[in-house]
Amino acid sequence: MPAISLHEETLIAREAPLDLVAFDEALTRLAGIDQRKAHVVELRFFGGLSVEETAEFLKVSNITIMRESRMAKAWLHQALANDS
């Protein structure tokens, strides 16, 4: 196991943990606005699917998945920021 310096531990600790309850609530709100964007997040974030796998599953292009992912991420980021 590699040694971790105190400096590296400090950097790791700066990342705020994801509040899964707030994330789920925001994702539910997104689904009410745009079901496909929410589905893309579920498949990629929770399902671990790649862009290509998600596109194949939803029968859309890779570029559509990349665009939907970016838009969903921005929407979720804003929703979570407004909730806190």
mmCIF file of the C-alpha atoms, coordinates in Angstrom:
data_MODEL
# 
_entry.id   MODEL 
# 
loop_
_atom_site.group_PDB 
_atom_site.id 
_atom_site.type_symbol 
_atom_site.label_atom_id 
_atom_site.label_alt_id 
_atom_site.label_comp_id 
_atom_site.label_asym_id 
_atom_site.label_entity_id 
_atom_site.label_seq_id 
_atom_site.pdbx_PDB_ins_code 
_atom_site.Cartn_x 
_atom_site.Cartn_y 
_atom_site.Cartn_z 
_atom_site.occupancy 
_atom_site.B_iso_or_equiv 
_atom_site.pdbx_formal_charge 
_atom_site.auth_seq_id 
_atom_site.auth_comp_id 
_atom_site.auth_asym_id 
_atom_site.auth_atom_id 
_atom_site.pdbx_PDB_model_num 
ATOM 1  C CA . MET A 1 1  ? 0.000   0.000  0.000   1.00 0.00 ? 1  MET A CA 1 
ATOM 2  C CA . PRO A 1 2  ? 1.551   3.347  -1.013  1.00 0.00 ? 2  PRO A CA 1 
ATOM 3  C CA . ALA A 1 3  ? 2.227   5.925  1.664   1.00 0.00 ? 3  ALA A CA 1 
ATOM 4  C CA . ILE A 1 4  ? 0.038   9.017  1.637   1.00 0.00 ? 4  ILE A CA 1 
ATOM 5  C CA . SER A 1 5  ? 1.494   12.244 2.879   1.00 0.00 ? 5  SER A CA 1 
ATOM 6  C CA . LEU A 1 6  ? -0.496  14.565 5.104   1.00 0.00 ? 6  LEU A CA 1 
ATOM 7  C CA . HIS A 1 7  ? -0.609  17.027 2.215   1.00 0.00 ? 7  HIS A CA 1 
ATOM 8  C CA . GLU A 1 8  ? -2.374  14.479 -0.045  1.00 0.00 ? 8  GLU A CA 1 
ATOM 9  C CA . GLU A 1 9  ? -4.885  13.623 2.690   1.00 0.00 ? 9  GLU A CA 1 
ATOM 10 C CA . THR A 1 10 ? -5.692  17.309 3.046   1.00 0.00 ? 10 THR A CA 1 
ATOM 11 C CA . LEU A 1 11 ? -6.395  17.568 -0.687  1.00 0.00 ? 11 LEU A CA 1 
ATOM 12 C CA . ILE A 1 12 ? -8.667  14.518 -0.627  1.00 0.00 ? 12 ILE A CA 1 
ATOM 13 C CA . ALA A 1 13 ? -10.603 15.819 2.377   1.00 0.00 ? 13 ALA A CA 1 
ATOM 14 C CA . ARG A 1 14 ? -11.517 19.057 0.558   1.00 0.00 ? 14 ARG A CA 1 
ATOM 15 C CA . GLU A 1 15 ? -13.990 17.292 -1.717  1.00 0.00 ? 15 GLU A CA 1 
ATOM 16 C CA . ALA A 1 16 ? -17.474 17.528 -0.251  1.00 0.00 ? 16 ALA A CA 1 
ATOM 17 C CA . PRO A 1 17 ? -19.230 14.161 -0.119  1.00 0.00 ? 17 PRO A CA 1 
ATOM 18 C CA . LEU A 1 18 ? -22.231 13.772 -2.381  1.00 0.00 ? 18 LEU A CA 1 
ATOM 19 C CA . ASP A 1 19 ? -25.524 14.016 -0.511  1.00 0.00 ? 19 ASP A CA 1 
ATOM 20 C CA . LEU A 1 20 ? -27.327 11.124 -2.185  1.00 0.00 ? 20 LEU A CA 1 
ATOM 21 C CA . VAL A 1 21 ? -30.726 12.088 -0.783  1.00 0.00 ? 21 VAL A CA 1 
ATOM 22 C CA . ALA A 1 22 ? -30.456 15.620 -2.200  1.00 0.00 ? 22 ALA A CA 1 
ATOM 23 C CA . PHE A 1 23 ? -29.076 14.211 -5.462  1.00 0.00 ? 23 PHE A CA 1 
ATOM 24 C CA . ASP A 1 24 ? -32.002 11.775 -5.754  1.00 0.00 ? 24 ASP A CA 1 
ATOM 25 C CA . GLU A 1 25 ? -34.506 14.548 -5.063  1.00 0.00 ? 25 GLU A CA 1 
ATOM 26 C CA . ALA A 1 26 ? -32.892 16.776 -7.700  1.00 0.00 ? 26 ALA A CA 1 
ATOM 27 C CA . LEU A 1 27 ? -32.815 13.875 -10.163 1.00 0.00 ? 27 LEU A CA 1 
ATOM 28 C CA . THR A 1 28 ? -36.530 13.269 -9.535  1.00 0.00 ? 28 THR A CA 1 
ATOM 29 C CA . ARG A 1 29 ? -37.215 16.956 -10.276 1.00 0.00 ? 29 ARG A CA 1 
ATOM 30 C CA . LEU A 1 30 ? -35.160 16.712 -13.458 1.00 0.00 ? 30 LEU A CA 1 
ATOM 31 C CA . ALA A 1 31 ? -37.178 13.651 -14.514 1.00 0.00 ? 31 ALA A CA 1 
ATOM 32 C CA . GLY A 1 32 ? -40.334 15.739 -14.188 1.00 0.00 ? 32 GLY A CA 1 
ATOM 33 C CA . ILE A 1 33 ? -38.855 18.250 -16.617 1.00 0.00 ? 33 ILE A CA 1 
ATOM 34 C CA . ASP A 1 34 ? -36.909 15.969 -18.961 1.00 0.00 ? 34 ASP A CA 1 
ATOM 35 C CA . GLN A 1 35 ? -37.218 12.222 -18.504 1.00 0.00 ? 35 GLN A CA 1 
ATOM 36 C CA . ARG A 1 36 ? -34.478 11.320 -20.996 1.00 0.00 ? 36 ARG A CA 1 
ATOM 37 C CA . LYS A 1 37 ? -31.855 13.512 -19.330 1.00 0.00 ? 37 LYS A CA 1 
ATOM 38 C CA . ALA A 1 38 ? -32.668 11.905 -15.977 1.00 0.00 ? 38 ALA A CA 1 
ATOM 39 C CA . HIS A 1 39 ? -32.490 8.449  -17.566 1.00 0.00 ? 39 HIS A CA 1 
ATOM 40 C CA . VAL A 1 40 ? -29.090 9.266  -19.061 1.00 0.00 ? 40 VAL A CA 1 
ATOM 41 C CA . VAL A 1 41 ? -27.821 10.241 -15.598 1.00 0.00 ? 41 VAL A CA 1 
ATOM 42 C CA . GLU A 1 42 ? -29.214 7.047  -14.076 1.00 0.00 ? 42 GLU A CA 1 
ATOM 43 C CA . LEU A 1 43 ? -27.623 4.854  -16.739 1.00 0.00 ? 43 LEU A CA 1 
ATOM 44 C CA . ARG A 1 44 ? -24.255 6.589  -16.635 1.00 0.00 ? 44 ARG A CA 1 
ATOM 45 C CA . PHE A 1 45 ? -23.933 7.446  -12.919 1.00 0.00 ? 45 PHE A CA 1 
ATOM 46 C CA . PHE A 1 46 ? -25.690 4.527  -11.263 1.00 0.00 ? 46 PHE A CA 1 
ATOM 47 C CA . GLY A 1 47 ? -25.464 1.954  -14.052 1.00 0.00 ? 47 GLY A CA 1 
ATOM 48 C CA . GLY A 1 48 ? -21.870 2.709  -14.996 1.00 0.00 ? 48 GLY A CA 1 
ATOM 49 C CA . LEU A 1 49 ? -22.637 2.617  -18.713 1.00 0.00 ? 49 LEU A CA 1 
ATOM 50 C CA . SER A 1 50 ? -20.337 4.339  -21.178 1.00 0.00 ? 50 SER A CA 1 
ATOM 51 C CA . VAL A 1 51 ? -21.514 6.975  -23.622 1.00 0.00 ? 51 VAL A CA 1 
ATOM 52 C CA . GLU A 1 52 ? -21.632 4.330  -26.348 1.00 0.00 ? 52 GLU A CA 1 
ATOM 53 C CA . GLU A 1 53 ? -23.550 1.821  -24.217 1.00 0.00 ? 53 GLU A CA 1 
ATOM 54 C CA . THR A 1 54 ? -26.044 4.474  -23.124 1.00 0.00 ? 54 THR A CA 1 
ATOM 55 C CA . ALA A 1 55 ? -26.553 5.641  -26.708 1.00 0.00 ? 55 ALA A CA 1 
ATOM 56 C CA . GLU A 1 56 ? -27.143 2.084  -27.879 1.00 0.00 ? 56 GLU A CA 1 
ATOM 57 C CA . PHE A 1 57 ? -29.576 1.396  -25.035 1.00 0.00 ? 57 PHE A CA 1 
ATOM 58 C CA . LEU A 1 58 ? -31.580 4.579  -25.697 1.00 0.00 ? 58 LEU A CA 1 
ATOM 59 C CA . LYS A 1 59 ? -31.238 4.258  -29.481 1.00 0.00 ? 59 LYS A CA 1 
ATOM 60 C CA . VAL A 1 60 ? -29.755 7.726  -29.952 1.00 0.00 ? 60 VAL A CA 1 
ATOM 61 C CA . SER A 1 61 ? -26.371 8.995  -31.108 1.00 0.00 ? 61 SER A CA 1 
ATOM 62 C CA . ASN A 1 62 ? -23.273 9.267  -28.923 1.00 0.00 ? 62 ASN A CA 1 
ATOM 63 C CA . ILE A 1 63 ? -23.286 13.035 -29.410 1.00 0.00 ? 63 ILE A CA 1 
ATOM 64 C CA . THR A 1 64 ? -26.853 13.184 -28.074 1.00 0.00 ? 64 THR A CA 1 
ATOM 65 C CA . ILE A 1 65 ? -25.782 11.340 -24.929 1.00 0.00 ? 65 ILE A CA 1 
ATOM 66 C CA . MET A 1 66 ? -22.807 13.659 -24.458 1.00 0.00 ? 66 MET A CA 1 
ATOM 67 C CA . ARG A 1 67 ? -25.045 16.716 -24.888 1.00 0.00 ? 67 ARG A CA 1 
ATOM 68 C CA . GLU A 1 68 ? -27.747 15.334 -22.580 1.00 0.00 ? 68 GLU A CA 1 
ATOM 69 C CA . SER A 1 69 ? -25.094 14.446 -19.969 1.00 0.00 ? 69 SER A CA 1 
ATOM 70 C CA . ARG A 1 70 ? -23.619 17.958 -20.020 1.00 0.00 ? 70 ARG A CA 1 
ATOM 71 C CA . MET A 1 71 ? -27.027 19.604 -19.769 1.00 0.00 ? 71 MET A CA 1 
ATOM 72 C CA . ALA A 1 72 ? -28.186 17.265 -16.988 1.00 0.00 ? 72 ALA A CA 1 
ATOM 73 C CA . LYS A 1 73 ? -24.956 17.789 -15.056 1.00 0.00 ? 73 LYS A CA 1 
ATOM 74 C CA . ALA A 1 74 ? -25.336 21.570 -15.285 1.00 0.00 ? 74 ALA A CA 1 
ATOM 75 C CA . TRP A 1 75 ? -28.991 21.392 -14.258 1.00 0.00 ? 75 TRP A CA 1 
ATOM 76 C CA . LEU A 1 76 ? -28.250 19.097 -11.304 1.00 0.00 ? 76 LEU A CA 1 
ATOM 77 C CA . HIS A 1 77 ? -25.319 21.232 -10.194 1.00 0.00 ? 77 HIS A CA 1 
ATOM 78 C CA . GLN A 1 78 ? -27.524 24.323 -10.186 1.00 0.00 ? 78 GLN A CA 1 
ATOM 79 C CA . ALA A 1 79 ? -30.388 22.521 -8.430  1.00 0.00 ? 79 ALA A CA 1 
ATOM 80 C CA . LEU A 1 80 ? -28.081 21.200 -5.698  1.00 0.00 ? 80 LEU A CA 1 
ATOM 81 C CA . ALA A 1 81 ? -26.463 24.628 -5.262  1.00 0.00 ? 81 ALA A CA 1 
ATOM 82 C CA . ASN A 1 82 ? -29.876 26.267 -4.886  1.00 0.00 ? 82 ASN A CA 1 
ATOM 83 C CA . ASP A 1 83 ? -30.970 23.653 -2.328  1.00 0.00 ? 83 ASP A CA 1 
ATOM 84 C CA . SER A 1 84 ? -28.027 24.329 -0.028  1.00 0.00 ? 84 SER A CA 1 
# 
